[in-house]
Amino acid sequence: MKVMAFGAHPDDIEILCAGTLAKYSSAGHDVAIVLMTNGEVGSSTLGKKEIAAIRRGEAEKSAEIIQAEFFWLGYPDEFLFNTPELRLRVIDTIRRFSPDVIITHDKDADYHPDHTTTGQVIWDTHVMVTVSNIETETAPCEKIPTLFFMDTVAGVNFQPECYVDITQQWEMKAAMLSCHKSQDEWLNDQYGVTCVEFAQTQARFRGFQTGTRYAECFRTPKFFPGSVNPNSLLPGLI
């Protein structure tokens, strides 16, 4: 299986779904991480070019931990817009990896405009990746990938439909988070926590909901065409 995660900023993936990606990778599946923006406003002390370069290096190092293929789209942080150019870039990026599953931000529940734009663009394009008359440098995918929206920061407004136990993957997730050293200063300034503390609180909370130590959660948006297991029956009719 091929699993592709789209995050708006460097460290979004690590905070919200890195444990799940680590679980896929450890099981032998192919994983890709795509970052939409360059994170250029994520510092209280460094200029845009300097912090963007640092954050790209941190994100690449993190992706290496789970042997994930890495895509850096490099759009301006805080100014990500759903344009035809961005859609085509995303379509081509998806086609280059040809995933079975895409994980991204929840376009309906998230608070951050870059997050909601990312989720909306993936929603808008995940069917288009199979359409031959939408031309990009890469040939169309053969099938529509399954789409999952990941948890929001602090779980605000998010209604989980499924959970993944990441207890065995917590140390790997923490190692990925620790790659984002530049963000420890930023998060301490803004919220008084480090990257690992920030994500650990949420993963413990989601784990507490499910009887595990650490968990991540997701929901599946509905769209046409959908699919159904041909052997499934209504509950109680098996």
One Martini backbone bead per residue (centre of mass of N, CA, C, O) as a GRO file, in nm:
protein
  238
    1MET     BB    1   0.100   0.034   0.016
    2LYS     BB    2   0.012   0.389  -0.038
    3VAL     BB    3   0.102   0.673   0.169
    4MET     BB    4  -0.028   1.015   0.184
    5ALA     BB    5   0.082   1.329   0.331
    6PHE     BB    6  -0.075   1.648   0.393
    7GLY     BB    7   0.082   1.952   0.486
    8ALA     BB    8   0.112   2.287   0.552
    9HIS     BB    9   0.348   2.239   0.768
   10PRO     BB   10   0.612   2.210   0.936
   11ASP     BB   11   0.493   1.954   1.180
   12ASP     BB   12   0.200   1.864   1.127
   13ILE     BB   13   0.242   1.563   1.078
   14GLU     BB   14   0.379   1.494   1.346
   15ILE     BB   15   0.144   1.583   1.535
   16LEU     BB   16  -0.114   1.420   1.374
   17CYS     BB   17   0.031   1.138   1.191
   18ALA     BB   18   0.315   0.992   1.241
   19GLY     BB   19   0.235   0.726   1.378
   20THR     BB   20   0.081   0.611   1.136
   21LEU     BB   21   0.313   0.624   0.933
   22ALA     BB   22   0.504   0.444   1.099
   23LYS     BB   23   0.321   0.195   1.089
   24TYR     BB   24   0.327   0.158   0.786
   25SER     BB   25   0.635   0.147   0.747
   26SER     BB   26   0.688  -0.098   0.944
   27ALA     BB   27   0.493  -0.282   0.746
   28GLY     BB   28   0.607  -0.200   0.434
   29HIS     BB   29   0.504   0.063   0.344
   30ASP     BB   30   0.449   0.338   0.149
   31VAL     BB   31   0.571   0.676   0.213
   32ALA     BB   32   0.443   1.022   0.210
   33ILE     BB   33   0.552   1.371   0.228
   34VAL     BB   34   0.368   1.683   0.219
   35LEU     BB   35   0.456   2.033   0.180
   36MET     BB   36   0.316   2.341   0.115
   37THR     BB   37   0.488   2.515   0.305
   38ASN     BB   38   0.787   2.695   0.440
   39GLY     BB   39   0.764   2.829   0.736
   40GLU     BB   40   0.857   3.155   0.738
   41VAL     BB   41   0.697   3.246   1.030
   42GLY     BB   42   0.845   3.028   1.245
   43SER     BB   43   0.976   3.303   1.393
   44SER     BB   44   1.111   3.550   1.630
   45THR     BB   45   1.431   3.591   1.495
   46LEU     BB   46   1.407   3.500   1.200
   47GLY     BB   47   1.410   3.506   0.880
   48LYS     BB   48   1.249   3.373   0.617
   49LYS     BB   49   1.481   3.227   0.465
   50GLU     BB   50   1.616   3.093   0.708
   51ILE     BB   51   1.373   2.936   0.831
   52ALA     BB   52   1.294   2.780   0.576
   53ALA     BB   53   1.558   2.619   0.551
   54ILE     BB   54   1.548   2.487   0.829
   55ARG     BB   55   1.267   2.349   0.801
   56ARG     BB   56   1.339   2.168   0.566
   57GLY     BB   57   1.563   2.009   0.706
   58GLU     BB   58   1.387   1.900   0.936
   59ALA     BB   59   1.177   1.753   0.757
   60GLU     BB   60   1.372   1.562   0.613
   61LYS     BB   61   1.478   1.422   0.868
   62SER     BB   62   1.206   1.312   0.958
   63ALA     BB   63   1.134   1.141   0.704
   64GLU     BB   64   1.381   0.945   0.728
   65ILE     BB   65   1.289   0.778   0.976
   66ILE     BB   66   1.044   0.646   0.775
   67GLN     BB   67   1.117   0.647   0.471
   68ALA     BB   68   1.004   0.901   0.331
   69GLU     BB   69   0.880   1.060   0.088
   70PHE     BB   70   0.967   1.397  -0.032
   71PHE     BB   71   0.764   1.705  -0.045
   72TRP     BB   72   0.831   2.049  -0.157
   73LEU     BB   73   0.640   2.334  -0.242
   74GLY     BB   74   0.692   2.640  -0.109
   75TYR     BB   75   0.479   2.811   0.003
   76PRO     BB   76   0.353   3.067   0.162
   77ASP     BB   77   0.315   3.145   0.475
   78GLU     BB   78  -0.030   3.233   0.526
   79PHE     BB   79  -0.055   3.226   0.173
   80LEU     BB   80  -0.275   3.001   0.096
   81PHE     BB   81  -0.424   2.925  -0.226
   82ASN     BB   82  -0.700   2.826  -0.436
   83THR     BB   83  -0.553   2.755  -0.729
   84PRO     BB   84  -0.484   2.637  -1.036
   85GLU     BB   85  -0.180   2.600  -0.986
   86LEU     BB   86  -0.206   2.435  -0.724
   87ARG     BB   87  -0.375   2.205  -0.827
   88LEU     BB   88  -0.173   2.103  -1.041
   89ARG     BB   89   0.057   2.050  -0.842
   90VAL     BB   90  -0.095   1.842  -0.672
   91ILE     BB   91  -0.171   1.644  -0.890
   92ASP     BB   92   0.121   1.578  -0.972
   93THR     BB   93   0.215   1.479  -0.694
   94ILE     BB   94   0.020   1.246  -0.671
   95ARG     BB   95   0.103   1.103  -0.936
   96ARG     BB   96   0.401   1.043  -0.852
   97PHE     BB   97   0.295   0.835  -0.617
   98SER     BB   98   0.022   0.686  -0.623
   99PRO     BB   99  -0.202   0.655  -0.403
  100ASP     BB  100  -0.429   0.491  -0.185
  101VAL     BB  101  -0.369   0.710   0.045
  102ILE     BB  102  -0.498   1.014   0.200
  103ILE     BB  103  -0.368   1.259   0.428
  104THR     BB  104  -0.537   1.539   0.594
  105HIS     BB  105  -0.688   1.815   0.648
  106ASP     BB  106  -0.969   1.960   0.785
  107LYS     BB  107  -1.181   2.169   0.606
  108ASP     BB  108  -1.422   2.198   0.841
  109ALA     BB  109  -1.255   2.203   1.144
  110ASP     BB  110  -1.033   2.383   1.109
  111TYR     BB  111  -0.857   2.697   1.194
  112HIS     BB  112  -0.647   2.711   0.966
  113PRO     BB  113  -0.609   2.838   0.652
  114ASP     BB  114  -0.386   2.642   0.551
  115HIS     BB  115  -0.536   2.387   0.633
  116THR     BB  116  -0.807   2.430   0.481
  117THR     BB  117  -0.680   2.459   0.204
  118THR     BB  118  -0.549   2.186   0.189
  119GLY     BB  119  -0.806   2.017   0.227
  120GLN     BB  120  -0.958   2.139  -0.017
  121VAL     BB  121  -0.758   2.067  -0.242
  122ILE     BB  122  -0.770   1.763  -0.200
  123TRP     BB  123  -1.070   1.737  -0.238
  124ASP     BB  124  -1.075   1.871  -0.531
  125THR     BB  125  -0.834   1.655  -0.658
  126HIS     BB  126  -0.864   1.337  -0.596
  127VAL     BB  127  -1.021   1.283  -0.869
  128MET     BB  128  -0.847   1.433  -1.091
  129VAL     BB  129  -0.598   1.229  -1.101
  130THR     BB  130  -0.768   1.041  -1.328
  131VAL     BB  131  -0.783   1.274  -1.542
  132SER     BB  132  -0.663   1.303  -1.863
  133ASN     BB  133  -0.755   1.614  -1.935
  134ILE     BB  134  -0.567   1.662  -1.690
  135GLU     BB  135  -0.265   1.810  -1.735
  136THR     BB  136   0.059   1.682  -1.662
  137GLU     BB  137   0.373   1.552  -1.628
  138THR     BB  138   0.195   1.326  -1.508
  139ALA     BB  139   0.031   1.058  -1.511
  140PRO     BB  140  -0.244   0.924  -1.433
  141CYS     BB  141  -0.423   0.773  -1.221
  142GLU     BB  142  -0.604   0.466  -1.178
  143LYS     BB  143  -0.708   0.574  -0.891
  144ILE     BB  144  -0.890   0.668  -0.626
  145PRO     BB  145  -0.814   0.785  -0.338
  146THR     BB  146  -0.824   0.752  -0.012
  147LEU     BB  147  -0.976   0.971   0.234
  148PHE     BB  148  -0.827   1.149   0.516
  149PHE     BB  149  -0.892   1.317   0.810
  150MET     BB  150  -0.724   1.479   1.046
  151ASP     BB  151  -0.663   1.605   1.318
  152THR     BB  152  -0.670   1.866   1.523
  153VAL     BB  153  -0.555   2.101   1.707
  154ALA     BB  154  -0.648   1.977   2.017
  155GLY     BB  155  -0.931   1.870   1.883
  156VAL     BB  156  -1.081   2.102   1.766
  157ASN     BB  157  -1.399   2.014   1.627
  158PHE     BB  158  -1.337   1.709   1.627
  159GLN     BB  159  -1.482   1.396   1.480
  160PRO     BB  160  -1.420   1.090   1.530
  161GLU     BB  161  -1.413   0.761   1.350
  162CYS     BB  162  -1.101   0.685   1.389
  163TYR     BB  163  -0.837   0.482   1.534
  164VAL     BB  164  -0.479   0.482   1.620
  165ASP     BB  165  -0.247   0.284   1.759
  166ILE     BB  166   0.077   0.444   1.878
  167THR     BB  167   0.244   0.322   2.111
  168GLN     BB  168   0.481   0.181   1.944
  169GLN     BB  169   0.532   0.479   1.785
  170TRP     BB  170   0.607   0.712   1.978
  171GLU     BB  171   0.920   0.733   1.961
  172MET     BB  172   0.921   0.799   1.659
  173LYS     BB  173   0.749   1.050   1.675
  174ALA     BB  174   0.936   1.201   1.872
  175ALA     BB  175   1.180   1.204   1.680
  176MET     BB  176   1.045   1.373   1.463
  177LEU     BB  177   0.979   1.618   1.641
  178SER     BB  178   1.285   1.671   1.727
  179CYS     BB  179   1.373   1.790   1.448
  180HIS     BB  180   1.201   2.061   1.534
  181LYS     BB  181   1.383   2.282   1.691
  182SER     BB  182   1.274   2.566   1.599
  183GLN     BB  183   0.982   2.510   1.742
  184ASP     BB  184   1.040   2.522   2.041
  185GLU     BB  185   1.068   2.828   2.060
  186TRP     BB  186   0.795   2.904   1.938
  187LEU     BB  187   0.610   2.737   2.134
  188ASN     BB  188   0.713   2.868   2.391
  189ASP     BB  189   0.627   3.154   2.318
  190GLN     BB  190   0.317   3.083   2.261
  191TYR     BB  191   0.257   2.802   2.479
  192GLY     BB  192   0.480   2.656   2.671
  193VAL     BB  193   0.596   2.433   2.460
  194THR     BB  194   0.692   2.158   2.305
  195CYS     BB  195   0.654   1.946   2.054
  196VAL     BB  196   0.628   1.690   2.224
  197GLU     BB  197   0.429   1.797   2.436
  198PHE     BB  198   0.208   1.879   2.244
  199ALA     BB  199   0.160   1.586   2.118
  200GLN     BB  200   0.133   1.415   2.377
  201THR     BB  201  -0.128   1.527   2.487
  202GLN     BB  202  -0.304   1.439   2.244
  203ALA     BB  203  -0.229   1.132   2.232
  204ARG     BB  204  -0.332   1.072   2.519
  205PHE     BB  205  -0.621   1.164   2.482
  206ARG     BB  206  -0.688   0.965   2.249
  207GLY     BB  207  -0.608   0.714   2.409
  208PHE     BB  208  -0.813   0.746   2.643
  209GLN     BB  209  -1.065   0.702   2.450
  210THR     BB  210  -0.937   0.385   2.365
  211GLY     BB  211  -0.740   0.231   2.577
  212THR     BB  212  -0.471   0.378   2.523
  213ARG     BB  213  -0.186   0.559   2.533
  214TYR     BB  214  -0.168   0.608   2.212
  215ALA     BB  215  -0.329   0.831   1.963
  216GLU     BB  216  -0.498   0.860   1.648
  217CYS     BB  217  -0.725   1.055   1.436
  218PHE     BB  218  -1.016   1.012   1.209
  219ARG     BB  219  -1.184   1.091   0.893
  220THR     BB  220  -1.440   1.021   0.638
  221PRO     BB  221  -1.524   1.152   0.359
  222LYS     BB  222  -1.796   1.206   0.148
  223PHE     BB  223  -1.845   1.065  -0.189
  224PHE     BB  224  -1.852   1.075  -0.542
  225PRO     BB  225  -1.764   0.777  -0.564
  226GLY     BB  226  -1.823   0.508  -0.387
  227SER     BB  227  -1.805   0.223  -0.155
  228VAL     BB  228  -1.857  -0.141  -0.117
  229ASN     BB  229  -1.894  -0.427   0.044
  230PRO     BB  230  -2.029  -0.711  -0.105
  231ASN     BB  231  -2.043  -0.872   0.199
  232SER     BB  232  -2.220  -0.679   0.333
  233LEU     BB  233  -2.426  -0.603   0.623
  234LEU     BB  234  -2.642  -0.538   0.834
  235PRO     BB  235  -2.676  -0.495   1.144
  236GLY     BB  236  -2.784  -0.819   1.263
  237LEU     BB  237  -2.763  -0.985   0.953
  238ILE     BB  238  -2.535  -1.228   0.996
   0.00000   0.00000   0.00000
